[in-house]
Every structure is written in C-alpha cells, then in structure tokens.
Amino acid sequence: MTTSPAQPTTVPSRKDVPAELTWNLTPLYATPEEWEADFARLDEVAAPILALQGKLHSSAVVAELFALETTLDRLLERLYTYAHLRHDEDTADATNQSRESRIRARYTELAAQCAWITPELLAHPEEDIRAWMDAPELKDCRRTLLKILRNKPHVLSSEEETLLARSGEVLTAAEQTFSLLTNADMTFPDISGPDGETLPLTEGTYRAHLESPHRPVRKAAFENLLGGYGKLQHTIASTLSTTVKAHVFMAQARHFPSSLEAALFDDQVPVDVYEGLIRATHDALPLFYRYLALRRRVMQLPDLDMYDLYTPLVPSCAQKVSMAQAGEWVRAACEPLGTEYADALETAFTARWIDWRENKGKRSGAYSSGCYDSPPYLLLNYHDRLDDAFTLAHELGHSLHTWHANRAQPHRTARYPIFLAEIASTVNELLLTHHLLANPPADDFRIHLLNHLCDSFKSTVFRQTMFAEFERNLHRWEEEGTPLTADFLHHEYYELNKKYYGPDLAAHDAIRYEWCRIPHFYYNFYVYKYATSFCAALVFARRIRAGQDTPAYLDLLRAGGSQDPLDAVVTAGVNLRDPAVFREAFDEFATVLQQLETALPAAP
C-alpha cells in the first residue's frame, strides 16, 4: 500500500480508458461484424430442433434433440455474453443498447418456438423417461431429464408454455427499465471535499465517499445519492412493483403455493432454510448492536448514522491498494488451492479477463460473467481501496469457479446455481483476509483487517438477510393484494432497517429510500444466497487454511451444476440444512468481534 487515496475527481469516458485496463472480448468475437454474422445464423441452427416436434418417441431422437439444443444454446450464450458485456461497458451507447435488446428479443422468440419440448417429453409415461435416463446416448443429459420429470407438476400445456415463453421480454421489461434508469440516465449532484474541492458523485464513487474520514463528505454523499433516488421514488416503486407482480404471476401460473417456493424450487432449497437464516440472524442481532456500539465509541461520535458504517476504524489504514498490489495479494492468498488454481488465476491477469476502471456509463458494481465458450470475464469499478482488493478476490472466486466447472463438466451440467457461486467468491475473500492477518500486519492494520471481517458479516450476513426479509415481505404483500406504493415501501423499509441496526443507531431519514437503489430486488430471491453461502464459506476457508479437505472443495467447484446445490455442499462436507451452520457462523462473528474489542486499545 502507498499513500492515502485521493477522493475520485474525474470519471473518464470509455475511449479514454487504457486498453490494458479493459477486458479482451476477441475470444468471443473479434469484431461486431462477426457477431452479426452469427446472429444471422440463429434461424438456421434452430430449424433442425423445430423439425423434431412430434417425433420425440425414442432415446435416440431425444439425444439428437438435446445435441441440437446444446448447439443452439452455446451460440445464444456467445451472442448474449458479447452483447451484454459490450452494453455494460457503456450503458448509454445506443449501439450497445440495440445489440443487447436484439439478442434478448431473439432469446424470447426462440424460447417460445421451443416451448413445446418439455410438454412433449412429459407426455410420455414416467417409466419411459426414467428408462431414457439410463440410455448410453443420454449419459450427459441424465440430470436434464431428472429436472424435467421433477418439474412435471409445474409444466403447462404446449400452448400455455409457448404463451409464457413469449411473455418473457414483457415480464422482465421493468427490470430493464430500472437498469437503464439507474446506470445510464440517473445523475447525482457533485459534493464538496474537505478543502472545498468538487467531488463527482456516482454509484461507482459513492462507496469511496462513505469511507471518507470527513463526516460532512459522507453525509453529503449519502443525502445526495439517496435523495436522487427519492426524486424518482414513484417511478422506481412502479418498476419494482411490476417485477414482483411478474414473479407472483409466474408462480401462480405454475401452481406453486407462493412466489418464494417457486423461486427456491429449481435449487431444491426448503423454505425452512430461508426462514431459518432469518430466524438465526434475528437471534444474533444483539451481537450486531454490540459491534455498532463499538464503532460509535471508536469513532468518538455522539451518535452513529447510516453513513458512518463504512469508514475505516483506523484512518491511517485508509490507503491506496493499487491494482498490482491487489493482484499480488490474491495470488498469495489462493496458494493453498494448488498450482492448477494458481495457473488459471494468472491467466485472468495476463489474458485480460478483467475490466478494471469506472468510466462514464459503465454498469455500476462488479460481477463475473461469461459462457461455456468464453473466458469468465470480470467487471470491476476499481478505485484503489482495500475493499476493491477484496472485490477483486470475490469476483475471481466466481471466475475460477466457472473455469473449473467448464473444464470438468459437459455443457449441460457446467452452469452452477447462484447458491453455489457465492461460496466460491466468499472463500477467496476469507483467504485474502487471513493471508493479510498472518503476515504479520502492524497493530493498526490488524485492527483494520479484523474490522473488515466484522464488516463482511455486516454486509454479507446481516444486511443481505435484511434484504432477504424485505424481499420475502414484498412478495407476501403482493400476494395479499397490498399495493406496493412508494410511501408504503418507505415506511416498511425504514422500520425493518431500524430493527436490524438497533435503537441506538440514529438512522438518517433518507435511508427510507435505499430500497430504490438495490438491483437485487429484481432478481427473484437472490440475496439470501449471499448470506447462506457466507456461512458455508467460513467452514471451507477454515479447512483450506488448515490444509484440510482442499480436494473436496475443488471438487465442489468442478461439480458445476451436476447436483442440487445443497447436496453438492453436503458432499463437500457442509450441511446447510442444519441450522447449526448458521449458529456456527455467528459464533465466529462473536469471536472476531471479541478479538477486535481486545485489539483496539493497541491502536495508535
């Protein structure tokens, strides 16, 4: 690390970002013209599939269908991956918007044209389908057939399935509107720095401002950003309400008792795992309140507000972490995972899998994305903060998970569910934390790292569980017929925030707008997976650091989507069906909090 990081002062245009700091998409398509040529082939590739309608009467024909379907799926994935990555480079670029819109529309159209497949397969007796599972020519498709059979109570007629498939673009339109609104159209007033300088405020710079040691900077960023969302509160309430209505509609159309059960069904996650996470987190809230009280005392504040929760407790450690330094740290932290993992990690840097810097119009946040026939790319908005180094480790965990699964599994079972994805990313974050703690750090940096680990619990378990509870309530309210108006959502979100952060936190009134800026509420019960995965990752990371069960963990990465996620985690040695795993995680939080409380007197 070097000197204290300056607050961000400019956000460059995409064309001004050095090429070496951008991802290399040529493994997908060397030019937009190549993409157009493949896009034009879609009807030709789909035609043999459509010609098999009414002919699925033997394992040989079903194997032919699945082979053709795989060819089409891989082509669609390449086309979509290129389009959405180019779109996210600059969401305001009209060409990028058009390309992504076109492939989304074709996805919907082709899904509708192929909607007859599952109903036709399910028209056969169950014993026929189970016999096909054992046919040699369908060896790689056994899990596909099993999931089709499992879905039988929720599959409609061919005509109804076609209708639902054609509605796909309409049902996701509100999410697309929200994405464009928040990534391309919304702007926020600049704020003043500690010396009166002008600081730009964007979703990309927001977190850096919240980490400022200057409380007026933090408060201004908080008020201006959430206030910006507040100005669009009714529009965003409409997009969110429409998305929730779409989730409820699909759950009811497919005869699920609730939208929550519909969302958990594909992963075969019992509702009690979801509810058990919320119950365990409620039980642990006194621990969280204790941490917040500690933060207020150390920061010597008369009261603690929401914009005070990200500032480093040891300001001297609020220093730059360059991209090169972050890369060195992640390489060293992941050494216990072996040479194959290390070699793939090196490729991520040298082959330009990573799009590093924020630019105007770039999608906010960070992610890993790719397809079976591409590198697993990473989008970052790197601002030289310690948190950015942890984000790099997190997203590389996703990308290396994809790399292992794609090499070990056929296309049909390579894609892993999100439930598993967050384990791989969080293990990398924890390995980085403990690598830095073990080296050995100076007292103030050790405190900084312990606090970072506490903040990881705050952000990934407490905060994401609060989001999960709010998301559950959103869908319940819709199912009960409660209108999801902006005023109603403000009140309910504020009250839930008060419950999770406790009576001693003086929450700024603007926190009631925070639900407006959370894209995960559009993802149909996604956020709980962060919290459950964090709990599992704690166990895996502890074992890896002790030199135990690393092969089992790597086998979990290689398993991809070949098993139901809870079963895959059990195979690797952790049972998330047992509430004891959650209690163990909160016990770990209590231990780290105690270490932080003990270490703080040594801080300069």
C-alpha positions in Angstrom: 0.0 0.0 0.0 1.0 3.6 -0.6 -0.3 6.9 0.5 -3.8 7.8 1.4 -6.1 7.7 -1.6 -7.5 10.8 -3.0 -11.2 11.2 -3.4 -12.2 10.5 -7.1 -12.2 13.7 -9.0 -13.0 12.7 -12.6 -14.7 9.8 -14.4 -13.3 9.2 -17.8 -15.1 8.3 -21.0 -14.8 4.7 -22.2 -12.5 5.7 -25.1 -10.0 7.3 -22.6 -9.5 4.1 -20.5 -6.2 2.4 -21.4 -6.8 -0.9 -23.3 -4.7 -2.9 -20.8 -7.3 -2.0 -18.2 -10.2 -3.3 -20.2 -11.3 -6.8 -20.9 -10.4 -8.5 -24.2 -13.6 -9.8 -25.8 -12.0 -11.1 -29.0 -12.2 -14.7 -27.8 -16.0 -14.2 -28.2 -16.0 -12.1 -31.4 -13.1 -10.2 -33.0 -15.4 -7.6 -34.5 -19.1 -6.6 -34.3 -19.5 -7.9 -37.8 -18.6 -11.4 -36.7 -21.3 -11.1 -34.1 -23.8 -10.0 -36.7 -22.9 -13.0 -38.9 -23.6 -15.4 -36.0 -26.8 -13.6 -35.1 -28.0 -14.1 -38.7 -27.4 -17.9 -38.3 -29.9 -18.4 -35.4 -32.8 -19.5 -37.6 -30.6 -21.9 -39.5 -29.4 -23.5 -36.2 -32.9 -23.6 -34.7 -34.6 -25.2 -37.7 -33.5 -28.9 -37.1 -34.8 -28.6 -33.5 -38.2 -27.4 -34.6 -38.3 -30.2 -37.2 -38.3 -32.7 -34.4 -41.7 -31.6 -33.0 -44.0 -34.6 -32.6 -41.1 -37.0 -33.1 -39.7 -37.5 -29.5 -40.5 -41.2 -29.2 -37.1 -42.8 -28.5 -33.9 -42.2 -26.6 -32.1 -41.8 -29.9 -34.3 -39.0 -31.1 -34.2 -37.3 -27.7 -30.4 -37.5 -27.7 -30.5 -35.9 -31.2 -32.8 -33.1 -29.9 -30.5 -32.4 -26.9 -27.4 -32.3 -29.1 -29.1 -29.8 -31.4 -30.4 -27.8 -28.4 -26.9 -27.6 -27.0 -25.5 -26.2 -30.2 -28.2 -23.6 -30.2 -27.7 -22.8 -26.6 -24.0 -22.3 -27.0 -24.5 -20.0 -29.9 -27.1 -18.0 -28.0 -24.8 -17.8 -25.0 -21.9 -16.4 -27.0 -24.1 -13.9 -28.7 -25.7 -12.7 -25.4 -22.4 -12.7 -23.5 -20.7 -10.4 -26.0 -23.8 -8.2 -26.3 -24.3 -7.7 -22.5 -20.6 -7.2 -21.8 -20.4 -4.5 -24.5 -23.6 -3.0 -23.2 -22.2 -2.8 -19.7 -19.0 -1.1 -20.8 -21.2 1.9 -21.7 -24.9 1.6 -21.0 -25.6 4.9 -22.6 -24.2 3.9 -26.0 -27.1 3.4 -28.5 -25.3 0.7 -30.5 -24.6 -1.3 -27.3 -28.2 -0.9 -26.2 -29.6 -2.0 -29.6 -27.3 -5.1 -29.8 -28.4 -6.3 -26.3 -32.0 -5.6 -26.9 -31.9 -7.6 -30.2 -30.4 -10.7 -28.6 -32.8 -10.5 -25.7 -35.7 -10.4 -28.1 -34.4 -13.4 -30.1 -33.9 -15.3 -26.8 -37.5 -14.8 -26.0 -38.7 -15.7 -29.6 -36.6 -18.9 -29.7 -37.7 -19.9 -26.2 -41.3 -19.6 -27.4 -40.6 -21.6 -30.6 -39.1 -24.4 -28.4 -41.6 -24.3 -25.6 -43.2 -27.5 -26.9 -40.2 -29.6 -25.9 -40.8 -30.1 -22.2 -44.6 -30.7 -22.5 -43.9 -33.3 -25.3 -41.4 -35.1 -23.2 -43.7 -35.1 -20.2 -46.5 -36.6 -22.4 -44.6 -39.9 -22.1 -45.1 -42.2 -19.1 -42.7 -41.6 -16.3 -41.2 -45.1 -16.8 -40.2 -44.2 -20.3 -38.4 -41.0 -19.2 -36.6 -42.9 -16.4 -35.5 -45.6 -19.0 -34.1 -42.8 -21.2 -32.0 -41.6 -18.3 -30.1 -44.9 -18.4 -29.6 -44.9 -22.2 -25.8 -44.5 -23.1 -26.5 -41.8 -25.7 -28.2 -39.7 -23.0 -25.4 -40.1 -20.4 -24.7 -36.4 -20.2 -28.4 -35.5 -20.2 -29.5 -37.6 -17.2 -29.8 -34.5 -14.9 -31.7 -32.6 -17.6 -34.3 -35.4 -17.8 -34.4 -35.7 -14.0 -35.2 -32.0 -13.6 -37.8 -32.2 -16.4 -39.5 -35.0 -14.5 -39.3 -33.2 -11.2 -41.0 -30.1 -12.8 -43.9 -32.1 -14.1 -46.5 -30.7 -11.7 -45.5 -27.2 -12.8 -45.3 -27.6 -16.6 -48.3 -26.5 -18.6 -49.6 -27.4 -21.9 -47.5 -26.8 -25.1 -49.8 -23.8 -26.0 -49.6 -22.3 -22.5 -45.8 -22.8 -22.3 -45.4 -21.0 -25.6 -47.5 -18.2 -24.4 -45.5 -17.9 -21.2 -42.2 -18.0 -23.2 -43.4 -15.2 -25.5 -44.2 -13.1 -22.4 -40.6 -13.3 -21.2 -39.4 -10.0 -22.6 -42.5 -8.2 -21.3 -42.2 -9.7 -17.8 -38.6 -8.5 -17.5 -39.2 -5.1 -19.0 -39.5 -3.4 -15.7 -36.1 -4.7 -14.6 -34.5 -3.4 -17.9 -36.1 -0.1 -17.3 -34.7 0.1 -13.8 -31.2 -0.9 -15.1 -31.2 1.8 -17.7 -32.6 4.4 -15.4 -30.1 3.8 -12.7 -27.0 3.1 -14.8 -27.4 5.3 -17.8 -29.9 8.1 -17.0 -29.5 9.0 -13.3 -27.0 11.6 -12.3 -26.3 13.0 -8.8 -25.2 16.4 -7.6 -21.5 16.8 -7.0 -20.4 17.2 -3.4 -17.7 19.3 -1.8 -14.5 17.8 -0.5 -12.9 18.7 2.8 -11.0 21.6 1.2 -13.9 22.8 -0.8 -12.9 20.9 -4.0 -15.7 19.5 -6.2 -16.1 15.7 -6.0 -18.2 13.8 -8.5 -20.9 11.5 -7.1 -21.8 8.4 -8.9 -22.7 4.9 -7.9 -19.1 4.0 -8.6 -17.7 6.7 -6.4 -20.4 6.5 -3.6 -18.6 3.9 -1.6 -15.3 5.7 -1.6 -17.1 8.8 -0.3 -18.7 6.8 2.5 -15.2 5.7 3.5 -14.1 9.3 3.8 -12.7 10.3 7.3 -14.6 13.6 6.9 -18.2 13.2 8.1 -19.6 16.1 6.1 -18.4 14.4 2.9 -20.0 11.1 4.0 -23.2 12.8 4.9 -23.4 14.8 1.6 -22.8 11.7 -0.5 -25.4 9.8 1.4 -28.0 12.6 1.2 -27.3 13.4 -2.5 -27.3 9.9 -3.7 -30.4 8.6 -1.8 -32.1 12.0 -2.4 -31.6 11.4 -6.1 -33.4 8.1 -5.9 -36.0 9.8 -3.7 -36.8 12.1 -6.6 -37.7 9.1 -8.7 -39.4 7.1 -5.9 -42.7 6.7 -7.6 -41.2 5.6 -10.9 -39.0 3.1 -9.1 -41.8 1.8 -6.9 -43.6 1.1 -10.2 -40.7 -0.8 -11.7 -40.3 -2.8 -8.5 -44.0 -3.5 -8.1 -44.3 -4.6 -11.7 -41.3 -7.0 -11.3 -42.8 -8.5 -8.1 -46.1 -8.9 -9.9 -44.3 -10.8 -12.6 -42.7 -13.2 -10.1 -46.1 -13.8 -8.4 -47.8 -14.3 -11.7 -45.3 -16.9 -12.9 -45.5 -18.7 -9.5 -49.3 -18.9 -9.7 -49.3 -19.8 -13.4 -47.1 -22.8 -12.5 -49.2 -23.8 -9.5 -46.7 -23.0 -6.7 -48.1 -22.1 -3.3 -46.1 -18.9 -3.2 -43.5 -17.0 -5.2 -40.9 -17.9 -2.5 -41.5 -21.6 -3.0 -41.4 -21.1 -6.8 -38.0 -19.3 -6.6 -36.5 -22.0 -4.3 -37.8 -24.9 -6.3 -35.2 -25.2 -9.0 -32.4 -25.4 -6.4 -34.5 -27.7 -4.2 -33.9 -25.5 -1.2 -36.6 -25.9 1.5 -38.4 -22.8 2.7 -37.1 -23.6 6.2 -33.5 -22.9 5.1 -34.6 -19.4 4.0 -36.7 -18.8 7.1 -34.0 -20.4 9.3 -31.5 -17.9 8.1 -33.8 -15.0 9.1 -34.5 -16.6 12.5 -30.8 -17.1 13.2 -30.0 -13.6 12.2 -32.7 -12.2 14.4 -31.2 -14.1 17.3 -27.8 -12.7 16.6 -28.9 -9.0 16.3 -27.7 -8.2 19.9 -24.1 -9.1 18.7 -24.5 -6.8 15.8 -25.7 -4.0 18.0 -22.6 -4.5 20.1 -20.4 -4.1 17.1 -22.3 -0.9 16.1 -21.8 0.5 19.6 -18.1 -0.3 19.4 -17.9 1.6 16.1 -19.6 4.7 17.6 -17.2 4.7 20.6 -14.1 4.3 18.5 -15.2 7.0 16.0 -16.0 9.2 19.0 -19.3 10.2 17.6 -22.2 11.4 19.7 -24.5 9.2 17.6 -24.0 6.7 14.8 -25.7 7.2 11.5 -26.1 5.0 8.4 -23.3 7.0 6.6 -20.8 6.2 9.4 -20.8 2.4 8.8 -18.1 2.2 6.1 -15.4 4.5 7.4 -12.2 2.6 8.5 -11.9 2.5 12.2 -8.2 3.1 11.8 -7.9 6.1 9.5 -4.2 5.5 9.0 -5.0 2.4 7.0 -7.3 4.1 4.6 -4.5 3.9 2.0 -4.3 3.1 -1.7 -4.2 -0.5 -2.8 -3.1 -0.5 -6.4 -4.3 -3.0 -8.9 -0.9 -4.6 -9.0 -0.8 -4.9 -5.2 -4.3 -6.4 -5.1 -3.2 -8.9 -7.7 -0.2 -10.0 -5.7 -2.2 -10.4 -2.6 -4.9 -12.5 -4.2 -2.3 -14.8 -5.8 -0.6 -15.3 -2.5 -3.8 -15.8 -0.6 -5.0 -18.5 -3.0 -1.8 -20.5 -2.9 -3.3 -23.2 -0.6 -5.7 -24.0 -3.5 -2.9 -25.5 -5.6 -0.9 -25.0 -8.8 -3.8 -25.6 -11.2 -5.8 -22.9 -9.5 -2.8 -20.6 -9.4 -2.1 -21.0 -13.1 -5.7 -20.2 -14.0 -5.6 -17.2 -11.7 -2.5 -15.9 -13.5 -4.3 -16.2 -16.8 -7.1 -14.0 -15.6 -4.5 -11.2 -15.3 -2.4 -11.8 -18.4 -5.2 -12.6 -20.8 -7.3 -9.5 -19.8 -10.3 -11.2 -18.3 -10.7 -8.0 -16.2 -12.3 -4.7 -17.0 -10.8 -2.6 -14.2 -11.8 1.0 -14.0 -15.0 3.0 -13.8 -16.0 5.1 -16.9 -19.0 7.2 -17.8 -22.0 5.0 -18.5 -20.3 1.8 -17.2 -22.5 -0.5 -15.2 -22.1 0.0 -11.5 -20.8 -2.6 -9.1 -18.9 -5.7 -10.0 -19.6 -9.1 -11.4 -18.1 -12.2 -13.1 -19.8 -13.3 -16.4 -19.1 -15.4 -19.4 -20.3 -18.5 -21.2 -19.1 -22.1 -21.8 -17.1 -20.9 -24.8 -15.5 -17.8 -23.4 -13.2 -16.7 -20.6 -15.0 -15.9 -17.3 -14.8 -12.1 -17.5 -14.8 -9.7 -14.6 -16.4 -6.2 -14.5 -15.0 -4.0 -11.7 -15.1 -0.3 -10.8 -11.7 -0.3 -9.1 -10.9 2.9 -7.1 -7.7 1.7 -5.3 -9.4 1.0 -2.0 -8.8 -2.0 0.2 -12.5 -3.0 -0.4 -11.7 -3.0 -4.1 -8.9 -5.6 -3.5 -11.5 -7.8 -1.7 -14.0 -7.3 -4.6 -11.2 -8.5 -7.0 -10.7 -11.6 -4.8 -14.5 -12.1 -4.7 -15.1 -11.9 -8.4 -12.0 -14.0 -9.2 -13.6 -16.7 -7.0 -16.6 -16.7 -9.3 -14.5 -16.7 -12.4 -12.2 -19.6 -11.2 -15.4 -21.5 -10.2 -16.6 -21.1 -13.8 -13.2 -22.1 -15.2 -13.1 -25.3 -13.1 -16.7 -26.2 -13.9 -16.4 -25.6 -17.6 -13.3 -27.8 -17.8 -14.8 -30.6 -15.8 -18.4 -30.8 -17.0 -20.2 -31.1 -20.3 -22.2 -28.0 -21.3 -25.5 -29.2 -19.8 -24.1 -29.6 -16.2 -21.4 -26.9 -16.2 -23.5 -24.0 -15.2 -23.7 -23.9 -11.4 -26.5 -22.3 -9.5 -26.0 -18.9 -7.8 -26.4 -20.7 -4.5 -23.0 -22.3 -5.0 -21.4 -19.3 -6.8 -21.3 -17.2 -3.6 -19.4 -19.9 -1.7 -16.5 -19.8 -4.2 -16.4 -16.0 -4.1 -16.6 -15.7 -0.4 -13.9 -18.3 0.2 -11.5 -16.2 -1.8 -12.3 -13.1 0.3 -11.8 -15.0 3.5 -8.5 -16.5 2.3 -7.3 -12.9 1.5 -8.3 -11.6 4.9 -6.5 -14.4 6.7 -3.5 -14.1 4.4 -3.1 -10.5 5.3 -3.7 -11.2 9.0 -1.0 -13.8 9.0 1.9 -11.8 7.6 2.0 -10.3 10.3 0.5 -6.9 10.0 1.2 -3.9 12.1 -1.2 -3.5 15.0 -3.3 -0.8 13.3 -3.6 -2.8 10.1 -4.5 -5.9 12.1 -7.3 -3.9 13.7 -8.3 -2.7 10.2 -8.5 -6.3 8.9 -10.5 -7.6 11.9 -12.9 -4.7 11.4 -13.1 -5.6 7.7 -14.0 -9.1 8.7 -16.7 -7.8 11.0 -17.9 -5.5 8.2 -18.1 -8.6 5.9 -20.5 -10.1 8.4 -22.4 -6.8 8.5 -22.6 -6.6 4.7 -23.0 -10.2 3.7 -25.0 -11.7 6.5 -26.8 -9.1 8.5 -27.5 -6.6 5.6 -28.3 -9.3 3.0 -30.6 -11.1 5.4 -32.4 -7.8 6.0 -32.7 -7.6 2.2 -34.0 -11.2 2.1 -36.6 -10.5 4.7 -37.7 -7.3 2.8 -37.9 -9.3 -0.5 -39.9 -12.0 1.2 -42.3 -9.4 2.5 -42.5 -7.7 -0.9 -43.9 -10.8 -2.4 -46.1 -11.6 0.5 -47.6 -8.1 0.3 -48.3 -8.5 -3.4 -49.8 -12.0 -2.9 -52.1 -10.5 -0.2 -53.1 -7.6 -2.5 -51.3 -4.8 -0.7 -50.3 -2.0 -3.2 -46.6 -1.5 -3.3 -46.6 2.3 -3.3 -43.6 4.4 -2.6 -44.9 5.7 0.7 -45.7 2.2 1.9 -42.3 0.8 0.9 -40.6 3.8 2.6 -42.3 3.1 5.9 -41.8 -0.6 5.8 -38.1 -0.4 4.8 -37.3 2.2 7.4 -38.9 0.1 10.2 -37.0 -3.0 9.1 -33.8 -1.1 8.9 -34.4 0.1 12.5 -35.0 -3.4 13.6 -31.7 -4.7 12.1 -29.5 -1.8 13.1 -31.0 -1.3 16.5 -32.5 1.6 18.5 -29.1 3.2 19.3 -28.4 4.0 15.6 -29.8 7.4 14.6 -30.8 6.5 11.1 -31.0 9.4 8.7 -34.4 9.8 7.2 -33.0 9.3 3.7 -32.4 5.6 4.5 -36.1 5.0 3.7 -35.1 5.5 0.0 -32.4 2.8 0.0 -34.7 0.1 -1.4 -34.9 2.2 -4.6 -31.3 1.5 -5.5 -31.0 -2.2 -4.8 -30.9 -4.1 -8.1 -31.0 -7.5 -6.4 -34.7 -7.0 -5.5 -35.4 -7.6 -9.2 -33.5 -10.9 -9.2 -36.3 -13.1 -7.7 -35.0 -14.2 -4.3 -31.2 -13.9 -4.9 -29.9 -12.1 -1.8 -30.4 -14.9 0.7 -27.8 -16.9 -1.2 -25.1 -14.4 -0.2 -25.7 -15.0 3.5 -26.1 -18.8 3.3 -23.0 -19.0 1.1 -21.0 -16.9 3.5 -21.8 -19.3 6.4 -20.7 -22.3 4.3 -17.6 -20.4 3.1 -16.5 -19.8 6.6 -16.2 -23.5 7.1 -14.5 -24.2 3.8 -12.0 -21.4 4.3 -11.1 -22.5 7.8 -10.4 -26.1 6.5 -8.4 -24.9 3.5 -6.2 -22.7 5.7 -5.6 -25.8 7.9 -4.6 -27.9 4.9 -7.8 -30.0 5.2 -10.3 -31.0 2.6 -9.0 -28.8 -0.2 -9.6 -31.6 -2.8 -13.2 -31.8 -1.6 -13.6 -28.0 -2.1 -12.0 -28.1 -5.5 -14.4 -31.0 -6.4 -17.3 -28.7 -5.4 -16.0 -26.2 -7.9 -15.7 -28.8 -10.6 -19.1 -30.2 -9.9 -20.8 -27.2 -11.6 -24.5 -27.8 -11.8 -24.3 -31.6 -11.8 -26.0 -31.9 -8.4 -28.6 -30.0 -6.4 -26.7 -27.3 -4.6 -27.4 -28.4 -1.0 -26.4 -31.9 -1.9 -23.2 -30.7 -3.6 -22.3 -28.7 -0.4 -23.0 -31.8 1.8 -20.8 -33.9 -0.5 -18.0 -31.4 0.2 -18.6 -31.6 3.9 -21.1 -28.8 5.0 -24.8 -29.3 5.7 -26.7 -26.1 5.2 -30.0 -27.8 6.0 -28.8 -27.9 9.6 -29.4 -24.5 11.4 -26.2 -25.2 13.4 -24.2 -24.0 10.4 -25.8 -20.5 10.9 -25.2 -20.6 14.6 -21.6 -21.5 14.0 -21.2 -18.5 11.7 -22.5 -16.1 14.3 -20.2 -17.7 16.9 -17.3 -16.9 14.5 -18.6 -13.3 14.3 -18.6 -13.2 18.1 -15.0 -14.4 18.2 -13.8 -11.9 15.6 -15.7 -9.1 17.4 -14.0 -10.1 20.7 -10.6 -10.0 19.0 -11.4 -6.6 17.6 -12.5 -5.3 21.0 -9.3 -6.6 22.6 -7.0 -5.2 19.9 -8.5 -1.7 19.8 -6.7 -0.3 22.8 -3.4 -1.0 20.9 -4.5 1.3 18.1 -2.4 4.5 17.8 
